[in-house]
């Protein structure tokens, strides 16, 4: 059974930073595109950032210049560095792994990020 385990969420003041990490197990990590999604209360889940097997990244416009997604194929981890956080970044953040061939996707359990003063 594929496992994605997120960590690093918490409470931070506006303008602060957090680093989320997702550890993957029981997959061939190098064959999966990785992504971070988020879901705010009462909202639909939205794609935040992606990183392909080759390292190409994409971001939703609202986080460009503030968030950075990285992956470590030796450690089977994908991180999301979040800087200049805003209250509207408050959400549950989910790690996602999608196989490059079958496009089968797996999800982590989510980690809560709260941005508030």
N, C-alpha and C positions, 0 to 999 in steps of 0.2 A: 504494500500500500504506500503510495507516494505521500510524503509528508512535507508540508511547508509550514514553518514555525516563525512567526513574526515576533520581534521584540523592539523595545526602544521608545514606545509611546509614553505619553504622560501629559502633564500640565506645564505650559510654558506661557510667559507673558508675550504680548505682541512685540514683534521685533526680535524675538529670541530664535534659538535654533534647536532642532532635534535631529537625531540620526536614527532612522529605522533600519533594521536588519531583518533579512529573511534567510533562514537556513533550510536548504532543501535536502531531502534524503530519499533514497530508493528510486532515483531517476538518474539517467545519464545527462547531467546538468548541461553539458556542452551542446546538447541537441534540442534545447528548449529556449525559446524566446521568453524573456522574463518581463514582468510589468508590476507596477503598483497602481491600484485603484483606490478610490475612497468613496465613502457613502456617509453623507451628513444626515442627521435626523430628518425624516420626512422627505428625503430626496432620493433620486435614483443613483445607483452606483455609477461613478464616472472614472474614466481612464485618466490617470495622472501622468505617468511616464512609462516608457518602454525602453528596453535594451535588447537588441537582437543577439544572436549567437556570435556575430562578428563585431559586436560592440557599438553598432549604430544606435543612437538614442533619439527619442522623440518625446516632446512634452506638450501637455495642454497649455494653451496660451496663458492661462492665469498663473502658472507657476514658472514660466520661462524666466531665466535669470535669477531665480531664487532656489530652485530645487535641482539636485544633481543625482542621477541614477548611475550606479556602478555595479559591476559584477566581478566576482572572483571565481574563475572556473576551477581553481585548485581547491578552494574551500567550500564550493557549492553554495555560495552566498550572493545575495543581491541586496544592496543598500540604497537608501534614499536619504540623502543629506538635504535637510530642509532649513533654509535660512530666511531671515526677514519674515517670520511667520505672522500671519494675519488672523483675526478672529474667524474669517470665512474659510480658513484652512481646517477648522475644527471638523473632525469626522472620524469614522473608523477606517483605518487604512488596511488594505488587503494586498497580500502578495499573490501573484498569479504566474503560473508556468504553463506555457503552451508549446506542445511538440511541433517542431518545424515541418514534420512530414504529415502526421495525421491530424494536426491542429487540436488534438485532445487537450483539454485544459484542466488544471488543478488549482485549488484555492487554499490559502491559509485561513486561520480562524479569525484573523483581524486583530489590530491593536489600536486602542483609542488614543487620539491626539486631541487635546483641548488647548485652545489658544485664548487666554483670557487674562485680564488684569484683576 
